């Protein structure tokens, strides 16, 4: 029996902070340990954050650039995963490039926002319509709580429609490395399981 899926369902799961924190611990432990978290997500925009603390520090009393990059990538990656999850065909996604400019020392929590959900949705629609790989570069801006700009990133995503595959009947035959095509609909099933951990309902816990 076919199931109806939408991007909004995925973003609702991301906005369950407790469930998403468990998902990070399970699938992206380096990000979880560094304190990277999703703040809010919708079909158009996503904000993530990373704190300045012992586990994310560099020797210069600020947040290590790699931790900043993880949070920046995740803000665009959540948008991509959500729109791939709600797509009408199976689509793989992969980061193929990243550029970063660091403007200020990150001495407190840094918030990264990507507002390019519509462009990501259109790129996925394009690969579904043409069957060709589509590359899209999106902008991500990192700011402190007082809106001081900390860093800017340009992240390039590649989307590619899978041919001759059933959208509902899926198999998980690839590995978890970044070299393999990334199928977020399979990862989203982990959300469903994590939301039903015994003793933990879908309450809106903070990590």
C-alpha positions as CSV (number, residue, x, y, z in Angstrom):
1,X,0.0,0.0,0.0
2,X,1.4,3.4,-1.0
3,X,2.1,5.9,1.7
4,X,1.8,9.7,1.4
5,X,5.0,11.6,2.4
6,X,5.7,15.3,2.6
7,X,8.6,17.5,3.4
8,X,6.6,19.1,6.2
9,X,6.5,15.7,8.0
10,X,10.2,15.5,7.9
11,X,10.7,19.1,9.3
12,X,8.2,18.3,12.1
13,X,10.4,15.5,13.1
14,X,13.5,17.7,13.0
15,X,11.7,20.3,15.3
16,X,11.3,17.5,17.9
17,X,14.6,18.4,19.6
18,X,14.8,15.3,21.7
19,X,14.3,13.0,18.7
20,X,16.7,14.9,16.5
21,X,19.3,14.9,19.2
22,X,19.1,11.1,19.5
23,X,19.3,10.9,15.7
24,X,22.6,12.9,15.7
25,X,24.0,10.7,18.5
26,X,23.2,7.6,16.5
27,X,24.2,8.7,13.0
28,X,26.4,11.8,13.4
29,X,28.1,11.4,16.8
30,X,30.9,13.9,16.0
31,X,28.3,16.6,15.5
32,X,26.4,15.6,18.6
33,X,29.6,15.5,20.8
34,X,30.5,19.0,19.5
35,X,27.1,20.3,20.5
36,X,25.7,20.9,17.0
37,X,21.9,21.1,17.3
38,X,18.9,22.0,15.0
39,X,17.1,25.1,16.3
40,X,14.2,25.4,13.8
41,X,13.4,24.0,10.4
42,X,10.7,24.6,7.8
43,X,10.5,24.0,4.0
44,X,12.2,27.4,3.3
45,X,14.7,27.9,6.1
46,X,16.7,26.1,8.7
47,X,18.8,27.3,11.7
48,X,21.4,25.2,13.5
49,X,23.8,26.1,16.3
50,X,27.1,25.1,17.8
51,X,28.4,26.3,21.2
52,X,31.8,27.4,22.2
53,X,32.9,24.9,24.9
54,X,35.7,22.5,25.7
55,X,34.7,19.9,23.2
56,X,34.4,22.4,20.3
57,X,37.3,24.7,21.1
58,X,40.5,25.5,19.3
59,X,43.8,26.7,21.0
60,X,42.8,30.3,20.4
61,X,39.8,30.5,22.8
62,X,37.1,30.3,20.1
63,X,35.1,27.6,18.3
64,X,37.1,25.3,16.1
65,X,36.4,26.0,12.4
66,X,35.5,22.4,11.7
67,X,32.7,22.5,14.3
68,X,31.5,25.7,12.7
69,X,31.5,24.0,9.3
70,X,29.5,21.0,10.6
71,X,26.8,23.3,11.8
72,X,26.8,25.3,8.6
73,X,26.6,22.2,6.4
74,X,23.8,20.8,8.6
75,X,21.6,23.9,8.1
76,X,21.5,23.3,4.4
77,X,21.6,19.5,4.7
78,X,18.4,19.4,6.7
79,X,16.6,21.4,4.0
80,X,18.0,19.0,1.3
81,X,17.0,15.9,3.3
82,X,13.5,17.2,3.9
83,X,12.8,18.0,0.3
84,X,14.3,14.7,-0.9
85,X,12.1,12.9,1.6
86,X,9.0,14.5,0.2
87,X,10.0,14.1,-3.5
88,X,8.0,12.1,-6.0
89,X,11.0,10.0,-7.0
90,X,14.1,8.6,-5.2
91,X,16.9,11.2,-5.3
92,X,20.4,10.9,-3.9
93,X,22.2,13.9,-2.4
94,X,25.9,14.6,-1.8
95,X,28.1,17.6,-0.8
96,X,30.6,18.3,-3.6
97,X,32.1,21.6,-2.4
98,X,32.4,24.0,0.5
99,X,33.9,27.5,0.8
100,X,34.1,29.3,4.1
101,X,35.0,32.9,5.2
102,X,35.6,33.5,8.9
103,X,34.9,37.1,10.0
104,X,35.0,37.1,13.8
105,X,36.1,34.7,16.5
106,X,33.2,32.5,17.7
107,X,33.4,33.0,21.5
108,X,29.8,32.0,22.2
109,X,27.1,30.0,20.6
110,X,27.0,30.5,16.8
111,X,23.7,30.2,14.8
112,X,23.8,29.2,11.2
113,X,20.9,29.9,8.9
114,X,20.2,28.7,5.4
115,X,17.2,30.4,3.7
116,X,17.4,28.5,0.3
117,X,14.8,25.8,0.8
118,X,12.9,26.9,-2.3
119,X,16.0,26.7,-4.5
120,X,16.8,23.3,-3.1
121,X,13.2,22.1,-3.8
122,X,13.5,23.4,-7.3
123,X,16.8,21.7,-7.9
124,X,15.3,18.4,-6.8
125,X,12.3,18.9,-9.0
126,X,14.7,19.6,-11.9
127,X,16.6,16.3,-11.5
128,X,13.3,14.4,-11.3
129,X,12.1,16.0,-14.5
130,X,15.3,15.6,-16.5
131,X,17.0,12.6,-14.9
132,X,20.3,14.6,-15.0
133,X,22.5,15.5,-12.0
134,X,21.8,19.0,-10.7
135,X,24.4,21.0,-8.7
136,X,23.3,23.8,-6.5
137,X,25.4,26.2,-4.3
138,X,23.6,27.7,-1.3
139,X,24.6,30.4,1.1
140,X,24.8,29.9,4.9
141,X,25.4,32.7,7.3
142,X,26.6,32.2,10.9
143,X,25.9,34.8,13.5
144,X,26.2,35.3,17.3
145,X,23.2,35.9,19.5
146,X,23.6,39.6,19.1
147,X,23.5,39.2,15.3
148,X,27.3,39.8,14.8
149,X,28.3,38.0,11.6
150,X,30.8,35.2,12.5
151,X,31.2,33.3,9.2
152,X,29.8,32.7,5.8
153,X,29.7,29.4,3.9
154,X,28.9,28.5,0.3
155,X,28.0,24.8,0.1
156,X,27.5,22.9,-3.1
157,X,25.0,20.0,-3.2
158,X,24.6,17.6,-6.0
159,X,21.2,15.9,-6.6
160,X,20.5,13.0,-8.9
161,X,17.4,11.1,-9.6
162,X,17.6,7.3,-9.3
163,X,16.3,5.5,-12.4
164,X,14.1,2.4,-12.5
165,X,13.5,2.4,-8.7
166,X,10.2,2.0,-6.9
167,X,9.7,5.1,-4.6
168,X,8.0,3.0,-1.9
169,X,9.9,-0.2,-2.0
170,X,13.4,0.8,-0.9
171,X,16.6,-1.1,0.1
172,X,19.5,0.1,2.1
173,X,22.5,-1.4,0.3
174,X,24.9,1.4,0.5
175,X,27.3,2.3,3.3
176,X,27.2,5.3,5.6
177,X,30.3,7.0,4.2
178,X,30.0,10.4,2.4
179,X,31.3,8.7,-0.8
180,X,28.0,6.8,-1.2
181,X,24.8,8.4,-2.4
182,X,22.9,9.7,0.6
183,X,19.2,8.5,0.9
184,X,17.7,10.6,3.6
185,X,14.3,8.8,3.4
186,X,16.1,5.8,4.9
187,X,17.6,7.9,7.7
188,X,14.2,9.4,8.4
189,X,12.9,5.9,9.3
190,X,15.4,6.1,12.2
191,X,13.5,9.2,13.4
192,X,10.3,7.2,13.6
193,X,12.0,4.5,15.7
194,X,13.8,7.0,17.9
195,X,10.6,8.8,18.6
196,X,9.2,5.6,20.1
197,X,12.1,4.8,22.5
198,X,10.5,3.2,25.6
199,X,10.0,5.9,28.3
200,X,10.5,8.7,25.8
201,X,7.4,10.0,24.0
202,X,7.4,12.7,21.3
203,X,7.7,15.5,23.9
204,X,9.7,18.5,23.0
205,X,12.8,18.0,25.2
206,X,15.8,20.1,24.9
207,X,19.1,18.3,24.3
